[in-house]
Amino acid sequence: MFCAGLLLRNVPRINVAKNLSLEISSPLRGISVVILLTRGAFGVNMINIRKFRNVVPSLAIGSCIIEAVFAGLSVFYILGFSPAWAALMGCIMSAMSGAAVMPYLLAIESKVMNDQAGTSLPKAKEVLLIAKTACGLDAILAICMAECALGFIFGNEEMEAGLVKGLAEVTLGGVFGIFWGGLSGVLLAHENDPDIKTIAVFSGGVMSLIGLSKIGYPRGGPLGTFLGAFVAVTIWKKKSDLTNLTCAYDKLWFIFQPLLFGIIGARTDFEIFDWTVIYKGVGCLLISTVVRIFASYLMTSWVDISFRERIFLVLAWTGKGTVQAALGPVALDTAIDLGLENEQLLAQQIMNIAAMIILLSSFSGFLALKFFGHSMLTR
């Protein structure tokens, strides 16, 4: 999907996406992010989080923060970005993609569940639950951190004032998300039509992500989308089965996922590629990936599993791609909207590096789980 966007932008005579309108691409990308965050909220299982409270929160939050810090430092020293721009790039680099790795985790889980020969390790099912639980927390944390970095870049405020404003916006978004999620959950608790619930959650997410941005509070949108969907679904789970709702969002994701990746591909222009920046950016990515590997392994040391099972968790939490496609163009869109020509060059470099992360990390994450995932959970 990403490569198709590249071809439609850069190949002569078929470069139909060369003049892709921002008025078209930005809302489509925003809707894709709403669906991405909502699906992440659906996947958060509080029962499993409490069951594995000694490993899941640290794996989801600790690994993300540690990688973001080291990625930001490497971008600051290697690429020479300013602290705010380096922080933004670090947040983009640090996000793992639950949407990208979940299909492979489900395929491995199917093999483990159907293991008639008894070759799976004793705690294989438990490890798979840990790997699947709270994938959305990593993504929402990275997105919120990136939004705060964007606030410092484009806020035109002193650091202390920018921090206060950013925290206020995030808090507002969280309160708004809890409000609309709780209202939808209570009003539709006894509603049996999954389409009604799908429309309610989707509308609430769009109001949070796009609506708050339109009225000048963009930092709170992602958290409002995530919390709203989480609260609504938590209430509905007590009354009915939500399989149809999840299937409906899977269908929406099937439609909008190509647009999310295709848009960032279509906005990647090889004619203005600074390959020196790209090479250094790939070097920063390698550093951040190594840091995440060690951080993820460290965060699993509080659970009683074997070395191979820890390696499986490390492999499962290194895949990237979806969040990078969502966050990559945001800085460029903002710089264009505000007419800041100097910032547009840096924002373009951010997006180009995000494009390389999609190409390299999604492919390497796929190969790691495809060829080594199941073997790490069998004798």
PyMOL commands that set and color helices and strands:
alter all, ss='L'
color gray80, all
select helices_A, chain A and resi 2-10+22-42+46-51+56-79+83-94+98-113+124-132+135-154+159-187+194-214+218-237+243-266+270-272+275-299+307-316+322-327+330-338+341-377
alter helices_A, ss='H'
color red, helices_A
deselect
rebuild
show_as cartoon
